[in-house]
Amino acid sequence: MSEPLEFAVTLYPEPLLRRTAEEVTTFDDDLGETVEAMYQLMFESQGVGLAAPQVSLGRRILVMNAEGDREKPELNLTLINPRIVERTGDKMLMEEGCLSFPGIFAEIARSEDCVVEAVDVEGQPLRLELTGFASRVLQHEYDHLEGVLLVDRMSPADRLRNKTALGEMIEDYKERQAQV
Ligand code: CO
C-alpha cells in the first residue's frame, strides 16, 4: 500500500495560487485520494472550503462543508471542473477569511445566490443552487481556481488595515524561499 497523501496549505504570496487551474480529465483513484486528503486538511485547519491550488495542485477541484464539521459528511460538496452559471440576488457583504491568509479577514461582497454546474469525483454531472453562506463559500473557492485571492477582493480600507499582516506574509515567504 502506498503512503496516504498528506497536504499542507499553500500560503500567500506563493505564485501557484495565482495560476488558472486546469480541467480534470482523468477520474481515477488518484483523484479520489486527492479529494480525501483535501477534506482531511480542510477539517484539520478548521476551514469550510479548500481549492486544489491551495495544496499546490493546479487543477479544478474544490471541496467544501459550509459548517466545517466532519461529523456532518452530508454537507460535504466535492466539485470537479465547476462552472458558476448564474449569480443572482443582492450582493451581500460579509467578513471572510482564507486558509492561505491565516489571521487575515476582510469584508467581501458576494452574490447571495449562485448556480453551479460541475461533475463529482466519479465524473457524474451535477447542478446545484446554492444560497447564503454555502453560496459564498463556493464563490470564494471558485475564485481560487481562477487565481483570484482574498487580497484582490478587499476594499482599499481593508487592504490598508491588513497592510502589516500582508507585508509579514510576503517577508515570511521570502525567508522560506531563501532557505530552499
Ligand atoms: Co481561500
Backbone and ligand atoms as CSV (ligand in chain L), in Angstrom:
chain,resi,resn,atom,element,x,y,z
A,1,MET,N,N,0.836,-1.204,0.000
A,1,MET,CA,C,0.000,0.000,0.000
A,1,MET,C,C,0.863,1.244,0.000
A,2,SER,N,N,0.424,2.237,-0.766
A,2,SER,CA,C,1.198,3.475,-0.793
A,2,SER,C,C,0.840,4.318,0.430
A,3,GLU,N,N,1.729,5.241,0.736
A,3,GLU,CA,C,1.504,6.149,1.863
A,3,GLU,C,C,0.285,7.020,1.577
A,4,PRO,N,N,-0.518,7.306,2.602
A,4,PRO,CA,C,-1.621,8.231,2.339
A,4,PRO,C,C,-1.086,9.622,1.989
A,5,LEU,N,N,-1.799,10.301,1.126
A,5,LEU,CA,C,-1.409,11.653,0.732
A,5,LEU,C,C,-1.525,12.582,1.932
A,6,GLU,N,N,-0.577,13.448,2.057
A,6,GLU,CA,C,-0.698,14.471,3.094
A,6,GLU,C,C,-0.332,15.825,2.514
A,7,PHE,N,N,-1.255,16.742,2.647
A,7,PHE,CA,C,-1.052,18.065,2.075
A,7,PHE,C,C,-0.828,19.095,3.172
A,8,ALA,N,N,-0.242,20.205,2.776
A,8,ALA,CA,C,-0.169,21.384,3.647
A,8,ALA,C,C,-0.795,22.545,2.871
A,9,VAL,N,N,-1.259,23.545,3.585
A,9,VAL,CA,C,-1.896,24.681,2.911
A,9,VAL,C,C,-0.824,25.599,2.313
A,10,THR,N,N,-0.981,25.893,1.052
A,10,THR,CA,C,-0.099,26.827,0.353
A,10,THR,C,C,-0.482,28.253,0.743
A,11,LEU,N,N,0.504,29.008,1.191
A,11,LEU,CA,C,0.234,30.343,1.728
A,11,LEU,C,C,0.547,31.449,0.723
A,12,TYR,N,N,-0.224,32.527,0.789
A,12,TYR,CA,C,0.083,33.764,0.081
A,12,TYR,C,C,1.485,34.207,0.441
A,13,PRO,N,N,2.267,34.711,-0.486
A,13,PRO,CA,C,2.008,35.005,-1.903
A,13,PRO,C,C,2.590,33.979,-2.870
A,14,GLU,N,N,2.557,32.702,-2.520
A,14,GLU,CA,C,3.079,31.664,-3.414
A,14,GLU,C,C,2.464,31.823,-4.816
A,15,PRO,N,N,3.310,31.930,-5.843
A,15,PRO,CA,C,2.799,32.186,-7.202
A,15,PRO,C,C,1.809,31.137,-7.729
A,16,LEU,N,N,1.925,29.895,-7.215
A,16,LEU,CA,C,0.977,28.854,-7.655
A,16,LEU,C,C,-0.475,29.258,-7.405
A,17,LEU,N,N,-0.687,30.063,-6.380
A,17,LEU,CA,C,-2.055,30.493,-6.048
A,17,LEU,C,C,-2.626,31.430,-7.108
A,18,ARG,N,N,-1.756,31.950,-7.964
A,18,ARG,CA,C,-2.155,32.924,-8.984
A,18,ARG,C,C,-2.483,32.288,-10.331
A,19,ARG,N,N,-2.173,31.014,-10.467
A,19,ARG,CA,C,-2.386,30.364,-11.769
A,19,ARG,C,C,-3.824,29.955,-11.952
A,20,THR,N,N,-4.268,29.993,-13.193
A,20,THR,CA,C,-5.581,29.444,-13.506
A,20,THR,C,C,-5.455,27.928,-13.501
A,21,ALA,N,N,-6.297,27.268,-12.719
A,21,ALA,CA,C,-6.210,25.808,-12.607
A,21,ALA,C,C,-6.744,25.141,-13.876
A,22,GLU,N,N,-6.221,23.942,-14.140
A,22,GLU,CA,C,-6.606,23.215,-15.356
A,22,GLU,C,C,-7.686,22.179,-15.103
A,23,GLU,N,N,-8.470,21.941,-16.133
A,23,GLU,CA,C,-9.568,20.967,-16.047
A,23,GLU,C,C,-9.050,19.584,-15.660
A,24,VAL,N,N,-9.836,18.893,-14.877
A,24,VAL,CA,C,-9.549,17.489,-14.566
A,24,VAL,C,C,-10.105,16.650,-15.723
A,25,THR,N,N,-9.291,15.731,-16.233
A,25,THR,CA,C,-9.751,14.894,-17.338
A,25,THR,C,C,-9.742,13.404,-16.985
A,26,THR,N,N,-9.046,13.056,-15.899
A,26,THR,CA,C,-8.953,11.650,-15.508
A,26,THR,C,C,-9.627,11.443,-14.160
A,27,PHE,N,N,-10.608,10.549,-14.141
A,27,PHE,CA,C,-11.356,10.289,-12.897
A,27,PHE,C,C,-10.957,8.918,-12.377
A,28,ASP,N,N,-9.849,8.898,-11.639
A,28,ASP,CA,C,-9.294,7.626,-11.195
A,28,ASP,C,C,-9.111,7.632,-9.684
A,29,ASP,N,N,-8.434,6.603,-9.166
A,29,ASP,CA,C,-8.211,6.501,-7.721
A,29,ASP,C,C,-7.392,7.673,-7.191
A,30,ASP,N,N,-6.457,8.157,-8.010
A,30,ASP,CA,C,-5.637,9.290,-7.577
A,30,ASP,C,C,-6.511,10.502,-7.257
A,31,LEU,N,N,-7.509,10.717,-8.096
A,31,LEU,CA,C,-8.401,11.859,-7.873
A,31,LEU,C,C,-9.141,11.673,-6.551
A,32,GLY,N,N,-9.634,10.449,-6.325
A,32,GLY,CA,C,-10.337,10.171,-5.077
A,32,GLY,C,C,-9.450,10.390,-3.866
A,33,GLU,N,N,-8.192,9.971,-3.962
A,33,GLU,CA,C,-7.262,10.154,-2.839
A,33,GLU,C,C,-6.949,11.624,-2.616
A,34,THR,N,N,-6.816,12.353,-3.713
A,34,THR,CA,C,-6.565,13.792,-3.609
A,34,THR,C,C,-7.720,14.474,-2.882
A,35,VAL,N,N,-8.933,14.136,-3.282
A,35,VAL,CA,C,-10.123,14.736,-2.665
A,35,VAL,C,C,-10.185,14.388,-1.179
A,36,GLU,N,N,-9.925,13.132,-0.845
A,36,GLU,CA,C,-9.942,12.721,0.567
A,36,GLU,C,C,-8.919,13.505,1.387
A,37,ALA,N,N,-7.719,13.646,0.825
A,37,ALA,CA,C,-6.657,14.375,1.541
A,37,ALA,C,C,-7.012,15.853,1.669
A,38,MET,N,N,-7.719,16.390,0.686
A,38,MET,CA,C,-8.149,17.796,0.776
A,38,MET,C,C,-9.177,17.974,1.900
A,39,TYR,N,N,-10.118,17.039,2.009
A,39,TYR,CA,C,-11.091,17.120,3.121
A,39,TYR,C,C,-10.370,17.047,4.458
A,40,GLN,N,N,-9.443,16.110,4.536
A,40,GLN,CA,C,-8.670,15.921,5.767
A,40,GLN,C,C,-8.025,17.235,6.216
A,41,LEU,N,N,-7.339,17.862,5.279
A,41,LEU,CA,C,-6.632,19.111,5.581
A,41,LEU,C,C,-7.623,20.234,5.904
A,42,MET,N,N,-8.706,20.291,5.159
A,42,MET,CA,C,-9.704,21.341,5.389
A,42,MET,C,C,-10.258,21.243,6.807
A,43,PHE,N,N,-10.647,20.035,7.225
A,43,PHE,CA,C,-11.217,19.878,8.574
A,43,PHE,C,C,-10.162,20.136,9.651
A,44,GLU,N,N,-8.947,19.622,9.421
A,44,GLU,CA,C,-7.871,19.854,10.395
A,44,GLU,C,C,-7.593,21.340,10.572
A,45,SER,N,N,-7.730,22.080,9.482
A,45,SER,CA,C,-7.428,23.512,9.504
A,45,SER,C,C,-8.638,24.339,9.906
A,46,GLN,N,N,-9.735,23.670,10.235
A,46,GLN,CA,C,-10.985,24.327,10.612
A,46,GLN,C,C,-11.479,25.272,9.524
A,47,GLY,N,N,-11.321,24.810,8.286
A,47,GLY,CA,C,-11.840,25.590,7.165
A,47,GLY,C,C,-13.198,25.068,6.734
A,48,VAL,N,N,-13.862,25.842,5.894
A,48,VAL,CA,C,-15.159,25.429,5.347
A,48,VAL,C,C,-15.051,25.115,3.853
A,49,GLY,N,N,-13.877,25.350,3.284
A,49,GLY,CA,C,-13.679,25.049,1.865
A,49,GLY,C,C,-12.198,25.022,1.551
A,50,LEU,N,N,-11.850,24.307,0.494
A,50,LEU,CA,C,-10.444,24.241,0.077
A,50,LEU,C,C,-10.411,23.963,-1.421
A,51,ALA,N,N,-9.557,24.688,-2.110
A,51,ALA,CA,C,-9.413,24.504,-3.561
A,51,ALA,C,C,-8.027,23.930,-3.843
A,52,ALA,N,N,-7.928,23.123,-4.897
A,52,ALA,CA,C,-6.676,22.406,-5.175
A,52,ALA,C,C,-5.439,23.319,-5.264
A,53,PRO,N,N,-5.545,24.533,-5.830
A,53,PRO,CA,C,-4.341,25.382,-5.835
A,53,PRO,C,C,-3.807,25.668,-4.431
A,54,GLN,N,N,-4.669,25.539,-3.418
A,54,GLN,CA,C,-4.214,25.765,-2.037
A,54,GLN,C,C,-3.409,24.596,-1.494
A,55,VAL,N,N,-3.365,23.487,-2.240
A,55,VAL,CA,C,-2.445,22.413,-1.892
A,55,VAL,C,C,-1.449,22.222,-3.039
A,56,SER,N,N,-1.229,23.345,-3.746
A,56,SER,CA,C,-0.235,23.402,-4.829
A,56,SER,C,C,-0.541,22.477,-5.998
A,57,LEU,N,N,-1.811,22.179,-6.195
A,57,LEU,CA,C,-2.226,21.403,-7.369
A,57,LEU,C,C,-3.024,22.333,-8.283
A,58,GLY,N,N,-2.528,22.531,-9.486
A,58,GLY,CA,C,-3.202,23.453,-10.403
A,58,GLY,C,C,-4.331,22.782,-11.154
A,59,ARG,N,N,-5.270,22.212,-10.403
A,59,ARG,CA,C,-6.387,21.506,-11.042
A,59,ARG,C,C,-7.727,22.006,-10.500
A,60,ARG,N,N,-8.761,21.855,-11.326
A,60,ARG,CA,C,-10.058,22.442,-10.974
A,60,ARG,C,C,-10.851,21.489,-10.067
A,61,ILE,N,N,-10.403,21.464,-8.805
A,61,ILE,CA,C,-11.016,20.616,-7.782
A,61,ILE,C,C,-11.300,21.499,-6.575
A,62,LEU,N,N,-12.503,21.415,-6.031
A,62,LEU,CA,C,-12.729,22.065,-4.743
A,62,LEU,C,C,-13.600,21.207,-3.854
A,63,VAL,N,N,-13.351,21.349,-2.567
A,63,VAL,CA,C,-14.175,20.662,-1.575
A,63,VAL,C,C,-14.699,21.708,-0.614
A,64,MET,N,N,-15.875,21.468,-0.080
A,64,MET,CA,C,-16.412,22.378,0.923
A,64,MET,C,C,-17.365,21.651,1.866
A,65,ASN,N,N,-17.529,22.250,3.032
A,65,ASN,CA,C,-18.506,21.804,4.019
A,65,ASN,C,C,-18.825,23.085,4.782
A,66,ALA,N,N,-19.992,23.643,4.482
A,66,ALA,CA,C,-20.291,25.016,4.924
A,66,ALA,C,C,-20.291,25.160,6.441
A,67,GLU,N,N,-20.355,24.035,7.175
A,67,GLU,CA,C,-20.250,24.139,8.634
A,67,GLU,C,C,-18.868,23.724,9.133
A,68,GLY,N,N,-18.013,23.299,8.228
A,68,GLY,CA,C,-16.672,22.877,8.629
A,68,GLY,C,C,-16.726,21.734,9.630
A,69,ASP,N,N,-17.744,20.890,9.510
A,69,ASP,CA,C,-17.996,19.860,10.518
A,69,ASP,C,C,-17.871,18.469,9.908
A,70,ARG,N,N,-16.802,17.786,10.271
A,70,ARG,CA,C,-16.583,16.450,9.694
A,70,ARG,C,C,-17.610,15.439,10.170
A,71,GLU,N,N,-18.342,15.781,11.238
A,71,GLU,CA,C,-19.428,14.906,11.698
A,71,GLU,C,C,-20.683,15.060,10.841
A,72,LYS,N,N,-20.641,16.004,9.905
A,72,LYS,CA,C,-21.790,16.186,9.011
A,72,LYS,C,C,-21.369,15.987,7.554
A,73,PRO,N,N,-20.978,14.741,7.216
A,73,PRO,CA,C,-20.494,14.496,5.850
A,73,PRO,C,C,-21.564,14.763,4.791
A,74,GLU,N,N,-22.831,14.823,5.227
A,74,GLU,CA,C,-23.888,15.123,4.254
A,74,GLU,C,C,-23.733,16.557,3.712
A,75,LEU,N,N,-22.955,17.384,4.406
A,75,LEU,CA,C,-22.718,18.745,3.909
A,75,LEU,C,C,-21.499,18.818,2.998
A,76,ASN,N,N,-20.754,17.731,2.900
A,76,ASN,CA,C,-19.576,17.738,2.025
A,76,ASN,C,C,-19.992,17.916,0.574
A,77,LEU,N,N,-19.298,18.788,-0.097
A,77,LEU,CA,C,-19.547,19.005,-1.521
A,77,LEU,C,C,-18.214,18.936,-2.244
A,78,THR,N,N,-18.113,17.991,-3.159
A,78,THR,CA,C,-16.905,17.854,-3.970
A,78,THR,C,C,-17.260,18.294,-5.381
A,79,LEU,N,N,-16.610,19.316,-5.859
A,79,LEU,CA,C,-16.918,19.833,-7.194
A,79,LEU,C,C,-15.669,19.800,-8.053
A,80,ILE,N,N,-15.780,19.079,-9.150
A,80,ILE,CA,C,-14.678,18.974,-10.104
A,80,ILE,C,C,-15.094,19.754,-11.356
A,81,ASN,N,N,-14.179,20.533,-11.880
A,81,ASN,CA,C,-14.436,21.374,-13.065
A,81,ASN,C,C,-15.709,22.215,-12.909
A,82,PRO,N,N,-15.878,22.875,-11.766
A,82,PRO,CA,C,-17.115,23.648,-11.564
A,82,PRO,C,C,-17.177,24.877,-12.462
A,83,ARG,N,N,-18.406,25.234,-12.795
A,83,ARG,CA,C,-18.646,26.494,-13.525
A,83,ARG,C,C,-19.811,27.178,-12.822
A,84,ILE,N,N,-19.631,28.424,-12.464
A,84,ILE,CA,C,-20.743,29.186,-11.899
A,84,ILE,C,C,-21.524,29.733,-13.086
A,85,VAL,N,N,-22.744,29.246,-13.267
A,85,VAL,CA,C,-23.506,29.611,-14.460
A,85,VAL,C,C,-24.482,30.749,-14.185
A,86,GLU,N,N,-24.717,31.029,-12.919
A,86,GLU,CA,C,-25.608,32.136,-12.554
A,86,GLU,C,C,-25.198,32.690,-11.215
A,87,ARG,N,N,-25.204,34.012,-11.115
A,87,ARG,CA,C,-25.044,34.662,-9.807
A,87,ARG,C,C,-26.206,35.633,-9.693
A,88,THR,N,N,-27.056,35.424,-8.694
A,88,THR,CA,C,-28.241,36.270,-8.568
A,88,THR,C,C,-28.416,36.719,-7.115
A,89,GLY,N,N,-29.435,37.534,-6.908
A,89,GLY,CA,C,-29.689,38.048,-5.565
A,89,GLY,C,C,-28.813,39.253,-5.287
A,90,ASP,N,N,-29.029,39.825,-4.135
A,90,ASP,CA,C,-28.267,41.023,-3.756
A,90,ASP,C,C,-26.820,40.657,-3.497
A,91,LYS,N,N,-25.968,41.654,-3.699
A,91,LYS,CA,C,-24.577,41.495,-3.261
A,91,LYS,C,C,-24.548,41.717,-1.760
A,92,MET,N,N,-24.069,40.698,-1.045
A,92,MET,CA,C,-24.039,40.784,0.414
A,92,MET,C,C,-22.589,40.952,0.869
A,93,LEU,N,N,-22.412,41.787,1.875
A,93,LEU,CA,C,-21.083,41.966,2.469
A,93,LEU,C,C,-20.964,41.064,3.687
A,94,MET,N,N,-19.858,40.338,3.781
A,94,MET,CA,C,-19.638,39.528,4.977
A,94,MET,C,C,-18.141,39.331,5.169
A,95,GLU,N,N,-17.731,39.238,6.412
A,95,GLU,CA,C,-16.316,39.045,6.691
A,95,GLU,C,C,-15.894,37.639,6.281
A,96,GLU,N,N,-14.800,37.567,5.544
A,96,GLU,CA,C,-14.270,36.285,5.076
A,96,GLU,C,C,-12.826,36.129,5.486
A,97,GLY,N,N,-12.454,34.882,5.690
A,97,GLY,CA,C,-11.056,34.553,5.855
A,97,GLY,C,C,-10.663,33.575,4.767
A,98,CYS,N,N,-9.419,33.111,4.813
A,98,CYS,CA,C,-8.935,32.166,3.801
A,98,CYS,C,C,-7.769,31.413,4.424
A,99,LEU,N,N,-7.729,30.088,4.235
A,99,LEU,CA,C,-6.651,29.301,4.847
A,99,LEU,C,C,-5.281,29.710,4.309
A,100,SER,N,N,-5.246,30.321,3.135
A,100,SER,CA,C,-3.971,30.774,2.578
A,100,SER,C,C,-3.556,32.139,3.130
A,101,PHE,N,N,-4.436,32.745,3.953
A,101,PHE,CA,C,-4.156,34.044,4.597
A,101,PHE,C,C,-4.495,33.952,6.091
A,102,PRO,N,N,-3.785,33.096,6.844
A,102,PRO,CA,C,-4.180,32.910,8.240
A,102,PRO,C,C,-4.174,34.231,9.014
A,103,GLY,N,N,-5.250,34.445,9.767
A,103,GLY,CA,C,-5.328,35.633,10.621
A,103,GLY,C,C,-5.778,36.899,9.911
A,104,ILE,N,N,-6.042,36.809,8.608
A,104,ILE,CA,C,-6.448,37.996,7.848
A,104,ILE,C,C,-7.922,37.864,7.477
A,105,PHE,N,N,-8.667,38.923,7.725
A,105,PHE,CA,C,-10.103,38.906,7.433
A,105,PHE,C,C,-10.483,40.192,6.718
A,106,ALA,N,N,-11.490,40.084,5.868
A,106,ALA,CA,C,-11.939,41.272,5.139
A,106,ALA,C,C,-13.391,41.088,4.736
A,107,GLU,N,N,-14.089,42.200,4.667
A,107,GLU,CA,C,-15.483,42.168,4.211
A,107,GLU,C,C,-15.487,42.061,2.694
A,108,ILE,N,N,-16.154,41.022,2.200
A,108,ILE,CA,C,-16.164,40.777,0.754
A,108,ILE,C,C,-17.615,40.749,0.280
A,109,ALA,N,N,-17.867,41.411,-0.848
A,109,ALA,CA,C,-19.212,41.408,-1.429
A,109,ALA,C,C,-19.363,40.202,-2.345
A,110,ARG,N,N,-20.412,39.424,-2.127
A,110,ARG,CA,C,-20.690,38.264,-2.989
A,110,ARG,C,C,-22.185,38.216,-3.279
A,111,SER,N,N,-22.538,37.655,-4.429
A,111,SER,CA,C,-23.949,37.449,-4.741
A,111,SER,C,C,-24.549,36.469,-3.750
A,112,GLU,N,N,-25.779,36.745,-3.361
A,112,GLU,CA,C,-26.421,35.904,-2.350
A,112,GLU,C,C,-26.641,34.464,-2.858
A,113,ASP,N,N,-27.002,34.351,-4.130
A,113,ASP,CA,C,-27.324,33.032,-4.691
A,113,ASP,C,C,-26.432,32.745,-5.899
A,114,CYS,N,N,-26.181,31.464,-6.111
A,114,CYS,CA,C,-25.499,31.095,-7.350
A,114,CYS,C,C,-25.905,29.684,-7.767
A,115,VAL,N,N,-25.734,29.437,-9.043
A,115,VAL,CA,C,-25.975,28.105,-9.589
A,115,VAL,C,C,-24.642,27.608,-10.134
A,116,VAL,N,N,-24.279,26.395,-9.746
A,116,VAL,CA,C,-23.007,25.837,-10.191
A,116,VAL,C,C,-23.245,24.502,-10.884
A,117,GLU,N,N,-22.534,24.319,-11.987
A,117,GLU,CA,C,-22.522,23.026,-12.673
A,117,GLU,C,C,-21.119,22.466,-12.552
A,118,ALA,N,N,-21.036,21.186,-12.320
A,118,ALA,CA,C,-19.733,20.548,-12.110
A,118,ALA,C,C,-19.901,19.064,-12.383
A,119,VAL,N,N,-18.853,18.300,-12.140
A,119,VAL,CA,C,-19.004,16.850,-12.061
A,119,VAL,C,C,-18.491,16.415,-10.699
A,120,ASP,N,N,-18.934,15.255,-10.262
A,120,ASP,CA,C,-18.461,14.755,-8.976
A,120,ASP,C,C,-17.173,13.961,-9.186
A,121,VAL,N,N,-16.718,13.326,-8.132
A,121,VAL,CA,C,-15.414,12.668,-8.161
A,121,VAL,C,C,-15.406,11.475,-9.132
A,122,GLU,N,N,-16.607,11.008,-9.482
A,122,GLU,CA,C,-16.691,9.925,-10.465
A,122,GLU,C,C,-16.978,10.423,-11.874
A,123,GLY,N,N,-17.069,11.734,-12.011
A,123,GLY,CA,C,-17.306,12.305,-13.333
A,123,GLY,C,C,-18.777,12.458,-13.678
A,124,GLN,N,N,-19.645,12.238,-12.689
A,124,GLN,CA,C,-21.089,12.384,-12.932
A,124,GLN,C,C,-21.502,13.852,-12.815
A,125,PRO,N,N,-22.243,14.350,-13.813
A,125,PRO,CA,C,-22.617,15.769,-13.777
A,125,PRO,C,C,-23.565,16.098,-12.623
A,126,LEU,N,N,-23.402,17.283,-12.090
A,126,LEU,CA,C,-24.333,17.760,-11.080
A,126,LEU,C,C,-24.554,19.256,-11.250
A,127,ARG,N,N,-25.710,19.691,-10.801
A,127,ARG,CA,C,-26.077,21.101,-10.881
A,127,ARG,C,C,-26.696,21.471,-9.545
A,128,LEU,N,N,-26.191,22.516,-8.933
A,128,LEU,CA,C,-26.636,22.884,-7.586
A,128,LEU,C,C,-27.003,24.348,-7.531
A,129,GLU,N,N,-28.066,24.632,-6.797
A,129,GLU,CA,C,-28.418,26.015,-6.490
A,129,GLU,C,C,-28.007,26.255,-5.056
A,130,LEU,N,N,-27.128,27.201,-4.855
A,130,LEU,CA,C,-26.647,27.475,-3.502
A,130,LEU,C,C,-27.084,28.868,-3.079
A,131,THR,N,N,-27.306,29.016,-1.787
A,131,THR,CA,C,-27.717,30.318,-1.272
A,131,THR,C,C,-27.004,30.601,0.042
A,132,GLY,N,N,-26.952,31.885,0.377
A,132,GLY,CA,C,-26.398,32.281,1.672
A,132,GLY,C,C,-24.935,31.895,1.826
A,133,PHE,N,N,-24.600,31.330,2.982
A,133,PHE,CA,C,-23.193,31.070,3.289
A,133,PHE,C,C,-22.577,30.043,2.334
A,134,ALA,N,N,-23.326,28.987,1.989
A,134,ALA,CA,C,-22.779,27.973,1.067
A,134,ALA,C,C,-22.456,28.608,-0.289
A,135,SER,N,N,-23.311,29.514,-0.728
A,135,SER,CA,C,-23.075,30.223,-1.987
A,135,SER,C,C,-21.799,31.060,-1.894
A,136,ARG,N,N,-21.604,31.683,-0.748
A,136,ARG,CA,C,-20.394,32.491,-0.518
A,136,ARG,C,C,-19.145,31.608,-0.538
A,137,VAL,N,N,-19.201,30.488,0.161
A,137,VAL,CA,C,-18.035,29.595,0.216
A,137,VAL,C,C,-17.685,29.130,-1.200
A,138,LEU,N,N,-18.702,28.716,-1.937
A,138,LEU,CA,C,-18.458,28.244,-3.305
A,138,LEU,C,C,-17.802,29.343,-4.152
A,139,GLN,N,N,-18.326,30.554,-4.061
A,139,GLN,CA,C,-17.762,31.653,-4.863
A,139,GLN,C,C,-16.316,31.946,-4.460
A,140,HIS,N,N,-16.036,31.855,-3.166
A,140,HIS,CA,C,-14.666,32.062,-2.685
A,140,HIS,C,C,-13.732,30.977,-3.244
A,141,GLU,N,N,-14.144,29.717,-3.126
A,141,GLU,CA,C,-13.290,28.615,-3.594
A,141,GLU,C,C,-13.133,28.649,-5.112
A,142,TYR,N,N,-14.215,29.007,-5.788
A,142,TYR,CA,C,-14.140,29.106,-7.244
A,142,TYR,C,C,-13.096,30.156,-7.657
A,143,ASP,N,N,-13.052,31.264,-6.930
A,143,ASP,CA,C,-12.033,32.289,-7.210
A,143,ASP,C,C,-10.634,31.675,-7.229
A,144,HIS,N,N,-10.369,30.754,-6.291
A,144,HIS,CA,C,-9.036,30.140,-6.233
A,144,HIS,C,C,-8.688,29.439,-7.539
A,145,LEU,N,N,-9.684,28.838,-8.187
A,145,LEU,CA,C,-9.408,28.128,-9.444
A,145,LEU,C,C,-9.040,29.098,-10.562
A,146,GLU,N,N,-9.450,30.351,-10.386
A,146,GLU,CA,C,-9.139,31.394,-11.363
A,146,GLU,C,C,-7.919,32.216,-10.940
A,147,GLY,N,N,-7.307,31.835,-9.836
A,147,GLY,CA,C,-6.138,32.578,-9.356
A,147,GLY,C,C,-6.489,33.896,-8.687
A,148,VAL,N,N,-7.750,34.036,-8.286
A,148,VAL,CA,C,-8.205,35.264,-7.624
A,148,VAL,C,C,-8.211,35.043,-6.117
A,149,LEU,N,N,-7.636,35.979,-5.384
A,149,LEU,CA,C,-7.437,35.810,-3.944
A,149,LEU,C,C,-8.158,36.879,-3.132
A,150,LEU,N,N,-8.303,36.544,-1.843
A,150,LEU,CA,C,-8.946,37.458,-0.887
A,150,LEU,C,C,-8.423,38.889,-1.021
A,151,VAL,N,N,-7.123,39.003,-1.169
A,151,VAL,CA,C,-6.495,40.325,-1.208
A,151,VAL,C,C,-6.985,41.125,-2.429
A,152,ASP,N,N,-7.385,40.432,-3.487
A,152,ASP,CA,C,-7.874,41.114,-4.698
A,152,ASP,C,C,-9.276,41.673,-4.507
A,153,ARG,N,N,-10.026,41.040,-3.631
A,153,ARG,CA,C,-11.434,41.419,-3.445
A,153,ARG,C,C,-11.620,42.375,-2.275
A,154,MET,N,N,-10.557,42.646,-1.545
A,154,MET,CA,C,-10.660,43.533,-0.372
A,154,MET,C,C,-10.904,44.964,-0.782
A,155,SER,N,N,-11.621,45.680,0.077
A,155,SER,CA,C,-11.760,47.120,-0.135
A,155,SER,C,C,-10.404,47.759,0.162
A,156,PRO,N,N,-10.166,48.951,-0.399
A,156,PRO,CA,C,-8.908,49.648,-0.069
A,156,PRO,C,C,-8.740,49.833,1.438
A,157,ALA,N,N,-9.843,50.053,2.144
A,157,ALA,CA,C,-9.742,50.238,3.608
A,157,ALA,C,C,-9.266,48.960,4.281
A,158,ASP,N,N,-9.809,47.803,3.856
A,158,ASP,CA,C,-9.384,46.532,4.446
A,158,ASP,C,C,-7.935,46.209,4.079
A,159,ARG,N,N,-7.556,46.604,2.868
A,159,ARG,CA,C,-6.175,46.334,2.459
A,159,ARG,C,C,-5.206,47.130,3.330
A,160,LEU,N,N,-5.622,48.354,3.620
A,160,LEU,CA,C,-4.806,49.213,4.476
A,160,LEU,C,C,-4.741,48.647,5.898
A,161,ARG,N,N,-5.902,48.210,6.393
A,161,ARG,CA,C,-5.980,47.666,7.746
A,161,ARG,C,C,-5.107,46.415,7.886
A,162,ASN,N,N,-5.022,45.640,6.788
A,162,ASN,CA,C,-4.256,44.384,6.813
A,162,ASN,C,C,-2.845,44.533,6.245
A,163,LYS,N,N,-2.447,45.783,6.010
A,163,LYS,CA,C,-1.184,46.020,5.308
A,163,LYS,C,C,0.007,45.363,6.013
A,164,THR,N,N,0.078,45.521,7.327
A,164,THR,CA,C,1.213,44.964,8.073
A,164,THR,C,C,1.215,43.443,7.991
A,165,ALA,N,N,0.040,42.836,8.213
A,165,ALA,CA,C,-0.054,41.367,8.193
A,165,ALA,C,C,0.294,40.823,6.805
A,166,LEU,N,N,-0.178,41.489,5.768
A,166,LEU,CA,C,0.142,41.047,4.398
A,166,LEU,C,C,1.627,41.198,4.123
A,167,GLY,N,N,2.198,42.288,4.587
A,167,GLY,CA,C,3.639,42.519,4.419
A,167,GLY,C,C,4.444,41.431,5.116
A,168,GLU,N,N,3.982,41.035,6.296
A,168,GLU,CA,C,4.689,39.970,7.033
A,168,GLU,C,C,4.605,38.642,6.282
A,169,MET,N,N,3.450,38.384,5.648
A,169,MET,CA,C,3.332,37.137,4.879
A,169,MET,C,C,4.323,37.124,3.722
A,170,ILE,N,N,4.494,38.279,3.094
A,170,ILE,CA,C,5.436,38.366,1.968
A,170,ILE,C,C,6.867,38.155,2.469
A,171,GLU,N,N,7.183,38.750,3.610
A,171,GLU,CA,C,8.523,38.570,4.199
A,171,GLU,C,C,8.771,37.105,4.563
A,172,ASP,N,N,7.757,36.466,5.175
A,172,ASP,CA,C,7.894,35.049,5.553
A,172,ASP,C,C,8.121,34.186,4.319
A,173,TYR,N,N,7.398,34.510,3.252
A,173,TYR,CA,C,7.565,33.750,2.012
A,173,TYR,C,C,8.998,33.888,1.493
A,174,LYS,N,N,9.508,35.115,1.502
A,174,LYS,CA,C,10.881,35.355,1.015
A,174,LYS,C,C,11.882,34.568,1.859
A,175,GLU,N,N,11.632,34.520,3.165
A,175,GLU,CA,C,12.536,33.752,4.037
A,175,GLU,C,C,12.502,32.265,3.722
A,176,ARG,N,N,11.272,31.761,3.501
A,176,ARG,CA,C,11.163,30.336,3.155
A,176,ARG,C,C,11.892,30.042,1.843
A,177,GLN,N,N,11.753,30.955,0.883
A,177,GLN,CA,C,12.415,30.765,-0.413
A,177,GLN,C,C,13.932,30.754,-0.236
A,178,ALA,N,N,14.415,31.637,0.630
A,178,ALA,CA,C,15.860,31.744,0.833
A,178,ALA,C,C,16.431,30.469,1.443
A,179,GLN,N,N,15.573,29.741,2.177
A,179,GLN,CA,C,16.047,28.507,2.845
A,179,GLN,C,C,16.065,27.307,1.901
A,180,VAL,N,N,15.369,27.415,0.790
A,180,VAL,CA,C,15.296,26.269,-0.125
A,180,VAL,C,C,16.630,26.069,-0.834
L,1,CO,CO,CO,-9.422,30.834,0.246
